[in-house]
Amino acid sequence: MSTDDSVRQTQLGALAALSAYTSWGVFPLFFRLLGDVSPYIVVAHRVLWSALMVAIFLLVVKRLDEIKAVFKSRKSMVWLAASTVAISINWAIFVGATGTENVLSVSFGYFITPLVNVAIGMVLLGERQNKFQTIAIAIAAVAVGVQAIGLGGVPWISLALAASFAFYGYFRKTVDVGAAPGLLIETLMIMPFAIILLAYMGPAYPMATAEAGLFIWFLLFMSGPLTAGPLILFSFGAKRLRMTTIGIFQYIAPSMHFVFAVWLLGEPLNEARLFSFVLIWISLAVFTYDSFTRQREAARARKKVPA
């Protein structure tokens, strides 16, 4: 690949990743419009329409055969079943939180997710952390404590979002399957439960008003492409960018959540909660600095190795 082609691919990757994280950033505004619909119903529709959108995408790009090999592997299916549970919990909490004026909790949860990933690596994978990562995790732990003071209780929404998404990443890491094929299998796994739920409660129960019916249905349908689209864009971008670049981009969505929650949705931000966010930003700054430093050292080491 020529230098010009490489630069162009990097630019396309950056645009795709930026689009994905920006889309995730506006999710609270979208799901706030569905606040009068049960979050379980929203998740059920999200599952059904996501499965349809991803299946169409894989059919168009001729990658539908990729899921056959996964179905033949019992180990892969077990891990995907675990990831399905994790992402289902994450979706339900996210939709419920955005519909009940808890977008600040969502923002905090996704800010601490990278550090929860590191903690999972330490506990479950035996990964050893350097002093910067240890400091970052310690600061994050203090931030969670301060957040608890600001809320008057444990920030369960933030912790549950971070844990469910971090474990989702951990489970998916063990399976050799692409983002889109994996999402299709996950949505197919949970689809029977989604159908049963819709049959029992009604496909759009409860409706906000009779007049809003068509609009609500449109939003429920759009939850499919809005779920599948950013994931496909993210997969495209991740293959063309360095992990450190992706690591920086992942702060875009929770930053947008924070801005929307405070300045657009008017959620209360007392001094304790603001201080917890300041601490988590400091923690992420330390974490990001360490990531850049290690990336730079690895690049230097590769240059010293003779061809």
FIVEXSE-720779 format. One line per field, with one value per atom (N, C-alpha, C): x, y, z. Coordinates in steps of 0.05 Angstrom, whole numbers, plus 5000, padded with zeros to 4 digits. Layout:
N
x: [X	...]
y: [Y	...]
z: [Z	...]
***
This chain:
307
x: [5017	5000	5018	5012	5028	5023	5041	5037	5011	5004	4979	4955	4956	4934	4932	4955	4955	4944	4951	4941	4911	4902	4873	4858	4868	4855	4853	4875	4875	4854	4852	4832	4804	4799	4773	4766	4787	4783	4776	4790	4785	4757	4748	4721	4700	4705	4686	4684	4707	4707	4694	4701	4689	4659	4649	4620	4607	4621	4610	4607	4628	4627	4609	4607	4588	4559	4554	4527	4521	4540	4535	4531	4544	4541	4513	4499	4472	4450	4459	4439	4420	4430	4412	4389	4395	4374	4353	4363	4345	4327	4339	4323	4307	4313	4296	4269	4268	4243	4225	4237	4222	4218	4220	4218	4192	4170	4144	4139	4158	4156	4174	4164	4179	4207	4228	4256	4259	4244	4245	4234	4213	4201	4220	4233	4252	4275	4286	4307	4298	4274	4263	4263	4253	4253	4281	4299	4327	4339	4333	4343	4332	4306	4294	4303	4303	4310	4340	4356	4385	4392	4379	4384	4377	4355	4348	4368	4377	4395	4423	4432	4459	4458	4436	4433	4433	4419	4419	4447	4461	4488	4507	4506	4524	4517	4491	4482	4493	4492	4501	4531	4546	4576	4585	4567	4573	4590	4582	4596	4578	4555	4536	4546	4564	4575	4593	4602	4620	4607	4581	4568	4566	4568	4565	4587	4612	4634	4631	4619	4615	4595	4573	4552	4562	4584	4595	4613	4621	4639	4624	4623	4608	4621	4647	4661	4654	4654	4647	4619	4601	4573	4568	4584	4581	4590	4613	4623	4604	4593	4574	4548	4540	4517	4522	4547	4554	4555	4565	4566	4538	4520	4492	4479	4484	4472	4483	4510	4523	4512	4510	4501	4471	4456	4427	4423	4438	4437	4446	4467	4477	4456	4443	4422	4399	4390	4367	4372	4396	4403	4406	4419	4423	4397	4379	4353	4337	4337	4322	4334	4360	4373	4368	4370	4365	4337	4318	4290	4281	4299	4292	4311	4322	4339	4363	4377	4402	4425	4425	4446	4473	4474	4500	4511	4494	4503	4513	4500	4509	4537	4540	4566	4588	4583	4603	4610	4590	4594	4612	4608	4625	4652	4655	4681	4699	4687	4703	4706	4692	4694	4722	4739	4766	4782	4777	4791	4780	4755	4743	4755	4760	4773	4800	4815	4841	4839	4819	4815	4808	4791	4784	4809	4826	4851	4868	4868	4884	4873	4847	4834	4830	4821	4814	4836	4853	4873	4901	4904	4930	4949	4938	4955	4967	4992	5005	5005	4999	4996	5020	5028	5050	5040	5058	5050	5030	5031	5012	4984	4981	4955	4944	4962	4953	4943	4957	4949	4922	4919	4894	4870	4874	4852	4846	4867	4863	4847	4854	4839	4810	4806	4779	4763	4775	4761	4753	4770	4763	4740	4741	4720	4693	4692	4667	4657	4675	4667	4655	4668	4658	4631	4628	4603	4581	4588	4568	4559	4578	4571	4552	4558	4542	4514	4511	4485	4470	4486	4474	4470	4486	4485	4504	4507	4525	4515	4533	4524	4520	4498	4494	4491	4478	4474	4501	4519	4545	4561	4562	4578	4567	4541	4529	4534	4532	4538	4567	4585	4613	4620	4610	4616	4604	4579	4567	4581	4589	4602	4630	4644	4671	4671	4652	4651	4642	4626	4619	4644	4661	4686	4704	4704	4721	4710	4684	4673	4678	4674	4677	4707	4725	4753	4761	4746	4753	4743	4727	4714	4725	4734	4745	4722	4708	4686	4685	4678	4677	4654	4655	4635	4606	4603	4576	4565	4581	4571	4566	4583	4578	4553	4547	4523	4498	4500	4477	4472	4492	4488	4477	4487	4477	4448	4440	4412	4394	4405	4389	4385	4405	4403	4381	4379	4360	4333	4332	4307	4282	4284	4260	4249	4267	4257	4244	4256	4245	4217	4214	4188	4167	4175	4156	4148	4168	4162	4142	4147	4129	4101	4100	4074	4059	4073	4060	4052	4070	4065	4053	4056	4047	4072	4072	4096	4105	4088	4097	4084	4082	4068	4088	4080	4055	4061	4041	4045	4041	4056	4054	4026	4017	3990	3981	3956	3946	3957	3959	3969	3998	4013	4042	4049	4029	4034	4054	4049	4067	4095	4097	4124	4139	4125	4138	4147	4130	4138	4162	4163	4187	4212	4210	4233	4242	4223	4229	4243	4234	4247	4275	4279	4305	4325	4316	4335	4352	4342	4358	4382	4378	4401	4418	4407	4423	4441	4434	4451	4471	4462	4480	4500	4490	4506	4532	4531	4556	4575	4564	4581	4597	4583	4597	4618	4611	4630	4654	4649	4670	4689	4677	4693	4711	4700	4715	4738	4732	4753	4775	4767	4786	4807	4800	4819	4840	4835	4852	4866	4861	4873	4888	4907	4921	4903	4909	4892	4892	4915	4916	4897	4895	4876	4848	4841	4814	4810	4831	4828	4820	4830	4823	4794	4787	4760	4738	4745	4724	4714	4728	4719	4699	4695	4677	4648	4639	4611	4604	4619	4612	4615	4633	4636	4611	4600	4575	4552	4552	4531	4532	4556	4558	4548	4556	4547	4516	4505	4476	4461	4471	4458	4457	4479	4481	4468	4476	4467	4443	4434	4410	4387	4393	4372	4368	4386	4383	4385	4400	4403	4420	4414	4429	4457	4476	4504	4515	4514	4524	4555	4566	4595	4609	4597	4609	4610	4588	4588	4607	4608	4627	4655	4662	4689	4695	4675	4679	4686	4673	4680	4708	4716	4743	4763	4758	4776	4778	4756	4756	4770	4768	4782	4812	4820	4849	4859	4842	4849	4853	4835	4836	4860	4867	4891	4916	4918	4941	4941	4918	4915	4923	4914	4919	4949	4961	4990	5006	4998	5012	5009	4985	4980	4997	4999	5016	5045	5054	5082	5090	5073	5079	5077	5059	5057	5082	5092	5117	5141	5143	5165	5164	5140	5137	5146	5138	5146	5176	5189	5219	5232	5221	5232	5230	5208	5204	5225	5231	5250	5278	5284	5311	5315	5293	5295	5303	5325	5334	5314	5311	5292	5302]
y: [4976	5000	5025	5044	5068	5086	5106	5125	5140	5149	5163	5146	5121	5103	5098	5096	5092	5116	5140	5164	5166	5159	5161	5141	5117	5097	5106	5119	5129	5151	5168	5190	5179	5159	5146	5132	5120	5106	5126	5149	5169	5180	5185	5195	5175	5150	5129	5127	5126	5124	5149	5172	5197	5196	5187	5185	5165	5143	5123	5134	5146	5156	5181	5196	5219	5208	5187	5175	5165	5151	5141	5164	5187	5210	5222	5220	5232	5211	5187	5166	5175	5189	5197	5214	5232	5249	5233	5213	5196	5180	5166	5149	5165	5190	5207	5210	5210	5213	5188	5166	5142	5137	5159	5157	5147	5149	5140	5110	5098	5070	5054	5031	5014	5009	5012	5006	4978	4959	4931	4928	4943	4943	4956	4978	4991	4972	4958	4939	4917	4907	4886	4895	4919	4930	4934	4943	4947	4921	4899	4873	4864	4866	4857	4873	4900	4916	4916	4912	4910	4885	4863	4837	4840	4853	4857	4873	4896	4914	4901	4886	4873	4851	4836	4814	4825	4847	4859	4868	4881	4890	4867	4846	4823	4809	4810	4798	4815	4841	4859	4857	4856	4854	4825	4806	4778	4767	4772	4762	4746	4739	4724	4696	4685	4658	4658	4681	4682	4671	4673	4664	4634	4620	4591	4578	4587	4575	4579	4602	4608	4589	4584	4566	4538	4530	4503	4500	4523	4522	4525	4505	4506	4527	4528	4547	4576	4581	4608	4616	4597	4602	4607	4593	4598	4626	4635	4662	4683	4678	4696	4698	4676	4676	4694	4692	4709	4739	4744	4772	4782	4764	4772	4781	4767	4774	4801	4805	4830	4854	4852	4874	4880	4859	4862	4878	4871	4887	4916	4919	4946	4963	4951	4966	4973	4954	4960	4982	4982	5003	5029	5029	5054	5067	5051	5062	5072	5056	5064	5089	5092	5115	5141	5139	5163	5172	5153	5160	5170	5169	5178	5199	5215	5238	5230	5209	5200	5199	5219	5219	5225	5240	5245	5218	5201	5175	5158	5161	5147	5157	5183	5195	5185	5186	5177	5147	5131	5103	5097	5111	5106	5119	5139	5150	5130	5116	5097	5070	5065	5039	5031	5049	5040	5031	5043	5035	5009	5004	4978	4956	4962	4943	4935	4955	4949	4932	4939	4923	4894	4890	4863	4848	4862	4849	4840	4856	4850	4825	4825	4804	4778	4779	4755	4745	4763	4755	4755	4764	4764	4785	4806	4826	4844	4850	4867	4896	4914	4943	4958	4979	4996	5017	5034	5053	5073	5081	5101	5089	5064	5051	5047	5040	5037	5063	5085	5111	5119	5113	5120	5105	5079	5064	5074	5081	5091	5117	5135	5160	5155	5136	5129	5118	5102	5092	5114	5134	5157	5172	5175	5189	5175	5149	5134	5140	5141	5147	5175	5194	5222	5223	5209	5208	5197	5177	5166	5187	5203	5225	5245	5252	5271	5261	5234	5222	5214	5213	5203	5173	5159	5130	5120	5094	5082	5088	5097	5103	5077	5063	5036	5038	5058	5060	5062	5079	5083	5057	5045	5021	4997	4995	4973	4977	5002	5007	5000	5010	5006	4976	4962	4934	4917	4922	4906	4910	4935	4940	4929	4932	4921	4891	4877	4848	4840	4857	4851	4850	4870	4871	4847	4839	4816	4791	4786	4762	4761	4785	4786	4782	4789	4787	4758	4740	4712	4697	4711	4699	4711	4694	4704	4708	4730	4737	4767	4777	4805	4819	4845	4860	4856	4858	4855	4826	4806	4779	4772	4782	4776	4789	4813	4827	4812	4801	4787	4762	4747	4723	4730	4751	4760	4767	4783	4791	4767	4747	4723	4707	4707	4692	4703	4730	4742	4747	4743	4749	4734	4708	4694	4708	4717	4731	4758	4771	4797	4793	4772	4767	4760	4743	4736	4760	4778	4802	4820	4824	4840	4828	4802	4789	4791	4792	4793	4822	4841	4868	4886	4878	4895	4908	4910	4919	4947	4965	4992	5002	4985	4991	5004	5025	5041	5063	5071	5093	5119	5139	5166	5177	5179	5187	5173	5172	5158	5172	5199	5214	5209	5201	5198	5170	5154	5126	5122	5134	5130	5140	5163	5174	5155	5143	5124	5100	5090	5067	5073	5097	5104	5104	5115	5116	5087	5070	5043	5029	5033	5022	5033	5059	5071	5062	5050	5040	5018	5005	4984	4995	5012	5023	5040	5053	5070	5053	5028	5009	4996	4987	4972	4991	5014	5033	5041	5052	5060	5037	5013	4990	4983	4984	4978	4999	5025	5046	5043	5036	5032	5009	4987	4965	4973	4989	4999	5017	5034	5053	5039	5020	5007	4992	4982	4967	4985	5011	5030	5050	5048	5067	5052	5066	5055	5054	5035	5032	5057	5071	5095	5116	5118	5137	5130	5104	5095	5101	5097	5102	5131	5150	5178	5183	5171	5175	5165	5145	5133	5152	5175	5195	5215	5213	5232	5228	5203	5198	5206	5198	5207	5237	5249	5279	5292	5282	5292	5287	5263	5258	5278	5285	5304	5332	5341	5367	5368	5347	5346	5346	5330	5327	5353	5368	5393	5417	5420	5445	5443	5419	5416	5404	5383	5369	5379	5396	5409	5391	5370	5352	5366	5363	5376	5366	5384	5377	5391	5378	5391	5390	5402	5405	5378	5359	5333	5318	5318	5304	5316	5343	5356	5349	5348	5340	5312	5294	5266	5265	5281	5282	5293	5314	5325	5303	5288	5266	5245	5238	5217	5227	5253	5265	5264	5270	5269	5240	5221	5193	5184	5193	5186	5200	5224	5237	5221	5211	5195	5169	5157	5132	5136	5158	5164	5170	5185	5191	5166	5147	5121	5106	5107	5092	5103	5130	5142	5136	5136	5131	5103	5083	5055	5050	5064	5061	5072	5094	5107	5089	5077	5059	5034	5024	5000	5006	5030	5037	5040	5051	5054	5026	5008	4981	4967	4970	4957	4968	4994	5006	4995	4987	4978	4949	4934	4906	4904	4890	4889	4873	4882	4868	4840]
z: [5000	5000	5000	4981	4980	5004	5007	5029	5027	5002	4999	5006	4998	5004	5034	5047	5076	5091	5082	5094	5090	5066	5060	5077	5080	5096	5126	5135	5162	5166	5146	5147	5147	5130	5129	5155	5167	5192	5214	5214	5234	5231	5207	5202	5211	5205	5213	5244	5257	5286	5299	5288	5298	5295	5273	5268	5287	5293	5311	5339	5349	5377	5379	5358	5359	5360	5344	5345	5372	5385	5412	5432	5425	5443	5444	5421	5420	5427	5434	5442	5464	5485	5507	5497	5477	5467	5451	5437	5421	5440	5459	5477	5497	5501	5518	5505	5478	5464	5468	5477	5482	5512	5527	5556	5567	5551	5560	5552	5539	5532	5551	5560	5578	5566	5582	5572	5562	5573	5564	5536	5530	5504	5484	5492	5475	5468	5488	5483	5465	5469	5451	5422	5417	5390	5380	5397	5390	5380	5394	5386	5359	5355	5330	5306	5308	5285	5280	5302	5298	5283	5291	5277	5247	5241	5213	5198	5210	5197	5192	5213	5210	5190	5190	5170	5142	5137	5111	5103	5122	5117	5110	5125	5120	5094	5087	5061	5038	5041	5019	5015	5037	5034	5032	5031	5027	5049	5074	5097	5115	5105	5122	5129	5112	5118	5142	5151	5174	5200	5202	5226	5228	5205	5204	5221	5218	5233	5263	5270	5298	5310	5295	5305	5309	5295	5297	5322	5333	5356	5382	5399	5424	5442	5443	5460	5453	5426	5417	5424	5422	5428	5458	5475	5503	5510	5499	5504	5493	5470	5458	5474	5486	5504	5528	5538	5561	5552	5529	5519	5513	5505	5500	5526	5547	5573	5582	5578	5587	5571	5545	5529	5533	5538	5543	5569	5590	5615	5610	5595	5589	5574	5554	5539	5556	5573	5590	5610	5622	5641	5627	5604	5589	5581	5569	5561	5585	5606	5630	5643	5643	5655	5639	5613	5596	5597	5602	5603	5630	5650	5677	5688	5670	5677	5693	5683	5695	5675	5657	5636	5648	5670	5683	5694	5704	5713	5690	5667	5643	5635	5635	5627	5646	5672	5691	5687	5681	5677	5654	5631	5608	5610	5627	5633	5648	5666	5682	5669	5647	5634	5626	5614	5607	5632	5654	5679	5690	5686	5694	5677	5651	5633	5644	5653	5665	5690	5707	5731	5725	5704	5696	5687	5672	5663	5686	5707	5731	5745	5749	5766	5750	5726	5711	5692	5683	5663	5675	5700	5713	5702	5689	5678	5700	5697	5716	5706	5724	5716	5726	5710	5719	5738	5747	5768	5759	5733	5723	5722	5713	5712	5741	5759	5787	5799	5793	5802	5790	5764	5750	5763	5769	5781	5809	5824	5851	5851	5833	5831	5823	5804	5796	5819	5836	5859	5878	5882	5898	5885	5858	5844	5848	5848	5852	5880	5900	5927	5930	5916	5917	5903	5881	5866	5885	5901	5919	5940	5948	5967	5954	5928	5914	5909	5906	5900	5926	5948	5972	5973	5957	5955	5934	5933	5913	5885	5866	5839	5823	5829	5817	5787	5777	5748	5734	5743	5731	5733	5756	5761	5744	5742	5727	5697	5687	5659	5653	5669	5665	5666	5686	5690	5667	5660	5638	5612	5606	5580	5580	5603	5605	5603	5616	5614	5586	5573	5545	5528	5532	5517	5524	5549	5557	5544	5545	5533	5503	5490	5460	5452	5470	5464	5461	5474	5473	5449	5433	5409	5384	5365	5340	5320	5324	5306	5303	5279	5274	5289	5290	5305	5295	5269	5257	5259	5251	5254	5283	5301	5330	5340	5331	5339	5329	5304	5293	5310	5317	5333	5360	5372	5399	5397	5377	5375	5368	5353	5348	5373	5391	5416	5434	5435	5453	5439	5413	5398	5409	5415	5426	5451	5469	5493	5486	5466	5457	5445	5429	5417	5438	5458	5479	5495	5501	5516	5501	5475	5459	5457	5455	5453	5480	5502	5528	5535	5531	5539	5518	5492	5471	5458	5431	5417	5423	5433	5439	5465	5484	5509	5529	5544	5539	5519	5503	5485	5500	5491	5504	5500	5476	5469	5444	5439	5415	5390	5391	5367	5362	5382	5379	5369	5363	5356	5334	5310	5287	5293	5307	5314	5332	5352	5370	5355	5337	5321	5304	5292	5276	5293	5318	5335	5343	5349	5356	5333	5308	5285	5281	5286	5282	5303	5325	5345	5333	5312	5298	5283	5263	5248	5266	5286	5304	5322	5325	5340	5322	5299	5281	5266	5257	5242	5256	5280	5293	5298	5304	5309	5283	5261	5235	5229	5234	5230	5248	5273	5292	5284	5274	5265	5241	5223	5200	5209	5228	5238	5254	5271	5288	5273	5249	5233	5220	5219	5205	5223	5249	5268	5290	5302	5325	5349	5367	5390	5408	5409	5425	5414	5387	5375	5382	5380	5388	5417	5433	5462	5468	5453	5456	5447	5424	5414	5433	5449	5466	5488	5491	5511	5499	5472	5459	5469	5469	5476	5505	5525	5552	5556	5541	5543	5532	5510	5499	5518	5531	5551	5573	5582	5604	5596	5572	5563	5559	5547	5543	5569	5588	5614	5629	5629	5645	5631	5606	5592	5575	5568	5552	5567	5582	5596	5625	5634	5660	5684	5682	5706	5727	5752	5774	5777	5780	5784	5809	5831	5856	5857	5877	5878	5881	5896	5900	5873	5859	5833	5813	5813	5795	5802	5828	5836	5828	5829	5821	5791	5775	5746	5742	5757	5755	5761	5782	5790	5768	5756	5735	5710	5705	5682	5687	5712	5719	5716	5725	5723	5694	5677	5648	5635	5644	5633	5640	5664	5672	5655	5652	5637	5608	5596	5568	5564	5583	5581	5581	5599	5600	5574	5562	5537	5515	5513	5492	5496	5521	5527	5520	5527	5521	5491	5477	5448	5434	5444	5433	5438	5462	5468	5451	5447	5430	5401	5391	5364	5361	5382	5381	5382	5398	5400	5373	5359	5333	5313	5315	5296	5300	5325	5332	5323	5319	5312	5282	5276	5248	5231	5206	5188	5180]
***
